[in-house]
Amino acid sequence: MTEITRVRIDRMRWAQHGRAFDRFLPVATDLDVETTGTGWVLTIESDAATGRHVWTTGLNAFAAPAIEQVARWLIGQDPFQRERIWGELARIWRKNDRAGIGPIDIALWDLAGRAYGVGVSQLLGGYRTMLPAYVSTLHGAETGSLSTPQHYADYAVQCAELGFTAFKVHGWHGDEIGREIENVLGVRAAVGDRLHLMLDPSSGYPTFGDALRVGRACDEAGYYWYEDPYRDGGLSFHAHRRLGELLRTPLLLGEHVRGFPTHVDQIVAGGTDFVRADADIDGGITGVMKIAHAAEGFGLDVELHGPGPAHRAAMSAIRNSNFYELGLSAPSLLRASEEFGAYADYSDDVLAAGPGGGYPVPTGPGLGVELDDDWIAAHTVDTFEVTG
């Protein structure tokens, strides 16, 4: 039997510009503002192959300490038994949010693909080779490249001119509802019918009434979806069913509920129209495919949260999915990979788009991407490792 022989986590830090965190939201700033990015590389070695996965604070800041808790248990496990490992970890972390399952599962899929010499997309039965993307903005701040509704409108026009067909607005903190409505209407007025538009307040609006007001602006402007609008955190299935009954714009919920069964409960309760899934926080590629197939059974579409090689592979095998999320970006961050160099041959930059704003599915073994170990070593600040 093949066995896992080593589990290693490298924590990285690097300088970045044009973005910061304000009240825990990622916001666009001026380029001369420097902040520190944090990310991790998980490496799982076996006597058959090695799998790896990279993630950052914005995706799943709590995964690394969770993985450390189970690293010794992983040693000696058969890395090809992903479904069994997934189920065991879901049980082990039943009193927690299961944050560690995603990175482990993704690394195991990468390992399997490399062992078999094929891409994860092929293992999943993938057939989509180019994924249509939407540009997903950073949140606005009081200064910087997304500080006014006009900035958002100008950026949407720029993205349309670059060939994209969809654009998602992350506004401000939600305290000024009038400005949020102005933004919704202004972006539509600027782009006309050239772009599908989405709005994601990141659960920022204080009340149900605020969410309803902005939702009616989305109706007026013909938005494609309206995502996680107010400060219940996207958790109340009842409230969002009621909100959906009062609006024409479809709702997209699910980013903040954890676990495959809870996503299904949300669908059954009518708490969302589009279903959200994320490999990093919803149990890896295995978890995403469970959610996608459940949504398909109910006749709904699933939209993957955020970019990355795992999502490109998964989306290649999902019929009921519309857009690849490209973010988070701003007019000052068209080439964000220039500062984050963990990948040797892969980019989710706005300016890396192919025709029609599409992004290719990697075709190499595993996740289909290689890491830049020199860059990773130069930016690693600490390492955790367990061996057999």
PALO-83170 format. One record per residue (C-alpha): x, y, z; residue number from 1; residue in three letters. Coordinates in nm, 2 decimals, decimal comma. Layout:
residues N
REC:X:Y:Z:NUM:Ala
...
//
This chain:
residues 388
REC:0,00:0,00:0,00:1:Met
REC:0,12:0,35:-0,08:2:Thr
REC:0,17:0,56:0,23:3:Glu
REC:0,21:0,93:0,31:4:Ile
REC:0,56:0,98:0,45:5:Thr
REC:0,60:1,35:0,50:6:Arg
REC:0,37:1,65:0,57:7:Val
REC:0,53:2,00:0,55:8:Arg
REC:0,38:2,35:0,58:9:Ile
REC:0,59:2,65:0,49:10:Asp
REC:0,46:2,99:0,59:11:Arg
REC:0,55:3,28:0,37:12:Met
REC:0,55:3,66:0,40:13:Arg
REC:0,61:3,91:0,13:14:Trp
REC:0,57:4,29:0,06:15:Ala
REC:0,27:4,39:-0,15:16:Gln
REC:0,13:4,72:-0,27:17:His
REC:-0,21:4,86:-0,38:18:Gly
REC:-0,41:4,66:-0,12:19:Arg
REC:-0,46:4,65:0,25:20:Ala
REC:-0,71:4,53:0,51:21:Phe
REC:-0,96:4,78:0,66:22:Asp
REC:-1,20:4,65:0,92:23:Arg
REC:-1,10:4,30:0,81:24:Phe
REC:-1,20:4,37:0,44:25:Leu
REC:-0,94:4,36:0,16:26:Pro
REC:-0,94:4,71:0,01:27:Val
REC:-0,77:4,89:-0,28:28:Ala
REC:-0,51:5,14:-0,18:29:Thr
REC:-0,26:5,37:-0,35:30:Asp
REC:0,04:5,19:-0,49:31:Leu
REC:0,28:5,36:-0,25:32:Asp
REC:0,11:5,18:0,04:33:Val
REC:0,30:4,87:0,14:34:Glu
REC:0,15:4,59:0,34:35:Thr
REC:0,26:4,23:0,42:36:Thr
REC:0,10:3,93:0,25:37:Gly
REC:0,09:3,59:0,42:38:Thr
REC:0,05:3,25:0,26:39:Gly
REC:0,13:2,88:0,30:40:Trp
REC:0,26:2,59:0,10:41:Val
REC:0,14:2,24:0,20:42:Leu
REC:0,35:1,96:0,08:43:Thr
REC:0,24:1,60:0,12:44:Ile
REC:0,49:1,33:0,02:45:Glu
REC:0,43:0,96:-0,04:46:Ser
REC:0,63:0,68:-0,18:47:Asp
REC:0,44:0,72:-0,51:48:Ala
REC:0,44:1,10:-0,57:49:Ala
REC:0,43:1,44:-0,40:50:Thr
REC:0,13:1,68:-0,39:51:Gly
REC:0,14:2,05:-0,31:52:Arg
REC:-0,11:2,33:-0,26:53:His
REC:-0,06:2,71:-0,21:54:Val
REC:-0,31:2,94:-0,03:55:Trp
REC:-0,31:3,28:0,13:56:Thr
REC:-0,46:3,46:0,42:57:Thr
REC:-0,76:3,59:0,22:58:Gly
REC:-0,87:3,23:0,14:59:Leu
REC:-0,82:3,03:0,46:60:Asn
REC:-0,61:3,18:0,74:61:Ala
REC:-0,70:2,90:0,99:62:Phe
REC:-0,61:2,60:0,79:63:Ala
REC:-0,24:2,57:0,88:64:Ala
REC:-0,28:2,52:1,26:65:Pro
REC:-0,56:2,27:1,19:66:Ala
REC:-0,34:2,07:0,96:67:Ile
REC:-0,07:2,06:1,22:68:Glu
REC:-0,32:1,89:1,45:69:Gln
REC:-0,37:1,59:1,22:70:Val
REC:-0,03:1,58:1,04:71:Ala
REC:0,09:1,29:1,26:72:Arg
REC:-0,23:1,10:1,18:73:Trp
REC:-0,18:1,15:0,81:74:Leu
REC:0,16:0,98:0,82:75:Ile
REC:0,10:0,62:0,70:76:Gly
REC:-0,24:0,69:0,54:77:Gln
REC:-0,29:0,58:0,18:78:Asp
REC:-0,30:0,91:-0,02:79:Pro
REC:-0,52:0,77:-0,29:80:Phe
REC:-0,80:0,70:-0,05:81:Gln
REC:-0,91:1,07:-0,06:82:Arg
REC:-1,28:0,99:0,01:83:Glu
REC:-1,20:0,80:0,33:84:Arg
REC:-0,95:1,07:0,45:85:Ile
REC:-1,21:1,34:0,37:86:Trp
REC:-1,47:1,16:0,58:87:Gly
REC:-1,24:1,09:0,87:88:Glu
REC:-1,13:1,46:0,88:89:Leu
REC:-1,49:1,58:0,86:90:Ala
REC:-1,56:1,36:1,17:91:Arg
REC:-1,25:1,46:1,36:92:Ile
REC:-1,32:1,83:1,31:93:Trp
REC:-1,70:1,80:1,36:94:Arg
REC:-1,69:2,07:1,64:95:Lys
REC:-1,48:2,31:1,43:96:Asn
REC:-1,53:2,46:1,08:97:Asp
REC:-1,32:2,19:0,91:98:Arg
REC:-1,08:2,45:0,77:99:Ala
REC:-0,79:2,21:0,72:100:Gly
REC:-0,97:1,96:0,49:101:Ile
REC:-0,95:2,18:0,18:102:Gly
REC:-0,57:2,22:0,15:103:Pro
REC:-0,51:1,85:0,24:104:Ile
REC:-0,76:1,73:-0,02:105:Asp
REC:-0,63:1,96:-0,29:106:Ile
REC:-0,27:1,84:-0,23:107:Ala
REC:-0,39:1,48:-0,24:108:Leu
REC:-0,55:1,54:-0,58:109:Trp
REC:-0,23:1,70:-0,70:110:Asp
REC:-0,04:1,40:-0,57:111:Leu
REC:-0,27:1,15:-0,75:112:Ala
REC:-0,25:1,33:-1,08:113:Gly
REC:0,13:1,34:-1,06:114:Arg
REC:0,14:0,97:-0,96:115:Ala
REC:-0,07:0,88:-1,26:116:Tyr
REC:0,09:1,13:-1,49:117:Gly
REC:-0,23:1,31:-1,58:118:Val
REC:-0,40:1,64:-1,48:119:Gly
REC:-0,66:1,66:-1,21:120:Val
REC:-0,90:1,79:-1,47:121:Ser
REC:-0,86:1,46:-1,66:122:Gln
REC:-0,91:1,26:-1,33:123:Leu
REC:-1,24:1,45:-1,28:124:Leu
REC:-1,36:1,39:-1,63:125:Gly
REC:-1,30:1,75:-1,73:126:Gly
REC:-1,39:1,87:-2,08:127:Tyr
REC:-1,39:2,25:-2,06:128:Arg
REC:-1,05:2,39:-2,17:129:Thr
REC:-1,11:2,76:-2,15:130:Met
REC:-1,31:2,92:-1,86:131:Leu
REC:-1,50:3,25:-1,90:132:Pro
REC:-1,40:3,48:-1,61:133:Ala
REC:-1,54:3,78:-1,43:134:Tyr
REC:-1,32:4,05:-1,28:135:Val
REC:-1,39:4,07:-0,91:136:Ser
REC:-1,28:4,39:-0,75:137:Thr
REC:-1,13:4,46:-0,41:138:Leu
REC:-1,34:4,66:-0,17:139:His
REC:-1,33:5,04:-0,19:140:Gly
REC:-1,16:5,26:0,06:141:Ala
REC:-1,18:5,64:0,12:142:Glu
REC:-0,86:5,69:-0,08:143:Thr
REC:-0,70:5,48:-0,35:144:Gly
REC:-0,80:5,34:-0,69:145:Ser
REC:-1,15:5,24:-0,59:146:Leu
REC:-1,26:5,53:-0,36:147:Ser
REC:-1,55:5,66:-0,57:148:Thr
REC:-1,84:5,53:-0,78:149:Pro
REC:-1,67:5,68:-1,08:150:Gln
REC:-1,36:5,48:-1,02:151:His
REC:-1,57:5,16:-1,03:152:Tyr
REC:-1,74:5,27:-1,34:153:Ala
REC:-1,41:5,35:-1,52:154:Asp
REC:-1,26:5,02:-1,41:155:Tyr
REC:-1,56:4,82:-1,54:156:Ala
REC:-1,53:5,00:-1,88:157:Val
REC:-1,16:4,92:-1,88:158:Gln
REC:-1,24:4,55:-1,82:159:Cys
REC:-1,50:4,54:-2,09:160:Ala
REC:-1,24:4,69:-2,33:161:Glu
REC:-1,00:4,41:-2,23:162:Leu
REC:-1,25:4,16:-2,35:163:Gly
REC:-1,42:4,05:-2,03:164:Phe
REC:-1,79:3,98:-2,03:165:Thr
REC:-1,86:4,00:-1,66:166:Ala
REC:-1,76:4,22:-1,36:167:Phe
REC:-1,83:4,20:-0,99:168:Lys
REC:-1,84:4,49:-0,76:169:Val
REC:-1,73:4,48:-0,40:170:His
REC:-1,83:4,82:-0,26:171:Gly
REC:-1,74:4,98:0,07:172:Trp
REC:-1,83:4,87:0,42:173:His
REC:-2,20:4,92:0,36:174:Gly
REC:-2,24:5,21:0,60:175:Asp
REC:-2,35:5,46:0,33:176:Glu
REC:-2,64:5,29:0,14:177:Ile
REC:-2,69:5,58:-0,09:178:Gly
REC:-2,33:5,55:-0,22:179:Arg
REC:-2,38:5,18:-0,27:180:Glu
REC:-2,69:5,24:-0,48:181:Ile
REC:-2,52:5,51:-0,67:182:Glu
REC:-2,24:5,26:-0,75:183:Asn
REC:-2,48:4,99:-0,86:184:Val
REC:-2,65:5,22:-1,10:185:Leu
REC:-2,34:5,40:-1,21:186:Gly
REC:-2,15:5,10:-1,32:187:Val
REC:-2,44:4,98:-1,53:188:Arg
REC:-2,48:5,32:-1,69:189:Ala
REC:-2,11:5,32:-1,78:190:Ala
REC:-2,09:4,98:-1,94:191:Val
REC:-2,44:4,95:-2,09:192:Gly
REC:-2,52:4,59:-2,18:193:Asp
REC:-2,15:4,50:-2,25:194:Arg
REC:-2,10:4,32:-1,91:195:Leu
REC:-2,29:4,09:-1,68:196:His
REC:-2,27:4,27:-1,35:197:Leu
REC:-2,27:4,11:-1,00:198:Met
REC:-2,27:4,28:-0,65:199:Leu
REC:-2,11:4,13:-0,34:200:Asp
REC:-2,14:4,35:-0,03:201:Pro
REC:-1,96:4,08:0,18:202:Ser
REC:-2,24:4,09:0,43:203:Ser
REC:-2,18:4,46:0,48:204:Gly
REC:-2,53:4,62:0,49:205:Tyr
REC:-2,65:4,67:0,85:206:Pro
REC:-3,02:4,57:0,80:207:Thr
REC:-3,25:4,36:0,59:208:Phe
REC:-3,41:4,69:0,48:209:Gly
REC:-3,07:4,81:0,36:210:Asp
REC:-3,03:4,49:0,16:211:Ala
REC:-3,37:4,53:0,01:212:Leu
REC:-3,30:4,89:-0,10:213:Arg
REC:-2,98:4,79:-0,27:214:Val
REC:-3,14:4,48:-0,42:215:Gly
REC:-3,40:4,69:-0,58:216:Arg
REC:-3,13:4,90:-0,74:217:Ala
REC:-2,98:4,57:-0,87:218:Cys
REC:-3,32:4,49:-1,02:219:Asp
REC:-3,33:4,83:-1,19:220:Glu
REC:-2,98:4,78:-1,33:221:Ala
REC:-3,03:4,42:-1,44:222:Gly
REC:-2,76:4,26:-1,22:223:Tyr
REC:-2,68:3,89:-1,28:224:Tyr
REC:-2,66:3,81:-0,91:225:Trp
REC:-2,66:3,97:-0,56:226:Tyr
REC:-2,43:3,80:-0,31:227:Glu
REC:-2,42:3,79:0,07:228:Asp
REC:-2,58:4,13:0,12:229:Pro
REC:-2,62:4,20:0,49:230:Tyr
REC:-2,48:4,14:0,83:231:Arg
REC:-2,65:3,81:0,92:232:Asp
REC:-2,34:3,68:0,76:233:Gly
REC:-2,52:3,49:0,48:234:Gly
REC:-2,64:3,23:0,74:235:Leu
REC:-3,01:3,27:0,76:236:Ser
REC:-3,18:3,05:0,50:237:Phe
REC:-3,52:3,20:0,60:238:His
REC:-3,42:3,56:0,57:239:Ala
REC:-3,27:3,51:0,23:240:His
REC:-3,56:3,32:0,10:241:Arg
REC:-3,78:3,61:0,21:242:Arg
REC:-3,54:3,86:0,05:243:Leu
REC:-3,54:3,66:-0,27:244:Gly
REC:-3,92:3,67:-0,28:245:Glu
REC:-3,91:4,05:-0,28:246:Leu
REC:-3,64:4,09:-0,56:247:Leu
REC:-3,60:3,99:-0,92:248:Arg
REC:-3,22:3,97:-0,91:249:Thr
REC:-3,10:3,61:-0,82:250:Pro
REC:-2,93:3,57:-0,49:251:Leu
REC:-2,59:3,39:-0,44:252:Leu
REC:-2,53:3,26:-0,09:253:Leu
REC:-2,32:2,98:0,06:254:Gly
REC:-1,97:3,13:0,10:255:Glu
REC:-2,02:3,14:0,48:256:His
REC:-2,18:2,81:0,55:257:Val
REC:-1,95:2,52:0,60:258:Arg
REC:-2,00:2,16:0,50:259:Gly
REC:-2,16:1,97:0,22:260:Phe
REC:-2,48:1,89:0,41:261:Pro
REC:-2,53:2,25:0,51:262:Thr
REC:-2,51:2,36:0,15:263:His
REC:-2,78:2,11:0,06:264:Val
REC:-3,00:2,23:0,35:265:Asp
REC:-2,96:2,59:0,21:266:Gln
REC:-3,07:2,48:-0,13:267:Ile
REC:-3,37:2,28:0,00:268:Val
REC:-3,47:2,58:0,22:269:Ala
REC:-3,47:2,81:-0,08:270:Gly
REC:-3,20:3,03:0,08:271:Gly
REC:-3,01:3,09:-0,24:272:Thr
REC:-3,05:3,08:-0,62:273:Asp
REC:-2,69:3,03:-0,72:274:Phe
REC:-2,48:2,80:-0,50:275:Val
REC:-2,14:2,91:-0,38:276:Arg
REC:-1,85:2,66:-0,33:277:Ala
REC:-1,48:2,71:-0,25:278:Asp
REC:-1,22:2,43:-0,25:279:Ala
REC:-1,01:2,59:0,02:280:Asp
REC:-1,29:2,62:0,27:281:Ile
REC:-1,55:2,36:0,16:282:Asp
REC:-1,35:2,05:0,18:283:Gly
REC:-1,12:2,07:-0,12:284:Gly
REC:-1,19:1,95:-0,47:285:Ile
REC:-1,38:1,65:-0,32:286:Thr
REC:-1,61:1,89:-0,13:287:Gly
REC:-1,66:2,12:-0,43:288:Val
REC:-1,76:1,83:-0,66:289:Met
REC:-2,01:1,71:-0,40:290:Lys
REC:-2,17:2,05:-0,38:291:Ile
REC:-2,17:2,10:-0,76:292:Ala
REC:-2,34:1,76:-0,81:293:His
REC:-2,60:1,84:-0,54:294:Ala
REC:-2,67:2,17:-0,70:295:Ala
REC:-2,70:2,00:-1,04:296:Glu
REC:-2,96:1,76:-0,90:297:Gly
REC:-3,17:2,06:-0,79:298:Phe
REC:-3,13:2,23:-1,13:299:Gly
REC:-2,91:2,51:-0,99:300:Leu
REC:-2,57:2,65:-1,09:301:Asp
REC:-2,27:2,65:-0,86:302:Val
REC:-2,02:2,93:-0,88:303:Glu
REC:-1,67:2,88:-0,74:304:Leu
REC:-1,53:3,14:-0,50:305:His
REC:-1,20:3,29:-0,60:306:Gly
REC:-0,93:3,18:-0,85:307:Pro
REC:-0,66:2,91:-0,85:308:Gly
REC:-0,54:2,59:-1,01:309:Pro
REC:-0,78:2,37:-0,81:310:Ala
REC:-1,08:2,58:-0,92:311:His
REC:-0,97:2,57:-1,28:312:Arg
REC:-0,95:2,19:-1,26:313:Ala
REC:-1,28:2,15:-1,09:314:Ala
REC:-1,47:2,39:-1,31:315:Met
REC:-1,34:2,21:-1,62:316:Ser
REC:-1,56:1,91:-1,50:317:Ala
REC:-1,87:2,11:-1,39:318:Ile
REC:-2,14:2,17:-1,64:319:Arg
REC:-2,35:2,39:-1,42:320:Asn
REC:-2,11:2,67:-1,36:321:Ser
REC:-2,09:3,00:-1,55:322:Asn
REC:-1,79:3,21:-1,45:323:Phe
REC:-1,44:3,18:-1,31:324:Tyr
REC:-1,38:3,44:-1,04:325:Glu
REC:-1,08:3,65:-1,11:326:Leu
REC:-0,99:3,85:-0,80:327:Gly
REC:-0,94:4,04:-0,61:328:Leu
REC:-0,83:4,32:-0,83:329:Ser
REC:-0,83:4,69:-0,89:330:Ala
REC:-0,70:4,93:-1,15:331:Pro
REC:-0,37:4,94:-0,97:332:Ser
REC:-0,34:4,56:-0,96:333:Leu
REC:-0,36:4,43:-1,31:334:Leu
REC:-0,04:4,23:-1,26:335:Arg
REC:-0,06:4,12:-0,89:336:Ala
REC:0,16:3,82:-0,96:337:Ser
REC:0,47:4,04:-0,99:338:Glu
REC:0,47:4,05:-0,61:339:Glu
REC:0,34:3,70:-0,53:340:Phe
REC:0,58:3,46:-0,71:341:Gly
REC:0,50:3,13:-0,56:342:Ala
REC:0,39:2,99:-0,90:343:Tyr
REC:0,66:2,94:-1,17:344:Ala
REC:0,43:2,92:-1,47:345:Asp
REC:0,08:3,03:-1,37:346:Tyr
REC:-0,11:3,36:-1,33:347:Ser
REC:-0,45:3,49:-1,24:348:Asp
REC:-0,37:3,85:-1,34:349:Asp
REC:-0,63:4,05:-1,52:350:Val
REC:-0,38:4,11:-1,80:351:Leu
REC:-0,32:3,74:-1,84:352:Ala
REC:-0,67:3,68:-1,99:353:Ala
REC:-0,72:3,50:-2,32:354:Gly
REC:-0,98:3,59:-2,58:355:Pro
REC:-1,31:3,69:-2,44:356:Gly
REC:-1,16:3,72:-2,09:357:Gly
REC:-1,11:3,35:-2,06:358:Gly
REC:-0,85:3,15:-1,87:359:Tyr
REC:-0,71:2,81:-1,97:360:Pro
REC:-0,73:2,49:-1,77:361:Val
REC:-0,37:2,37:-1,69:362:Pro
REC:-0,29:2,05:-1,87:363:Thr
REC:0,02:1,92:-1,69:364:Gly
REC:0,02:1,64:-1,43:365:Pro
REC:-0,16:1,71:-1,11:366:Gly
REC:-0,29:2,06:-1,08:367:Leu
REC:-0,09:2,13:-1,38:368:Gly
REC:0,13:2,41:-1,23:369:Val
REC:0,48:2,41:-1,09:370:Glu
REC:0,59:2,61:-0,79:371:Leu
REC:0,89:2,85:-0,78:372:Asp
REC:1,08:2,69:-0,49:373:Asp
REC:1,35:2,96:-0,49:374:Asp
REC:1,09:3,23:-0,44:375:Trp
REC:0,91:3,02:-0,17:376:Ile
REC:1,24:2,96:0,02:377:Ala
REC:1,33:3,33:0,00:378:Ala
REC:1,00:3,43:0,16:379:His
REC:0,95:3,14:0,41:380:Thr
REC:0,95:3,26:0,77:381:Val
REC:0,88:2,93:0,95:382:Asp
REC:0,82:2,56:0,87:383:Thr
REC:0,63:2,28:1,03:384:Phe
REC:0,72:1,92:0,93:385:Glu
REC:0,63:1,57:1,03:386:Val
REC:0,79:1,26:0,88:387:Thr
REC:0,72:0,89:0,90:388:Gly
//
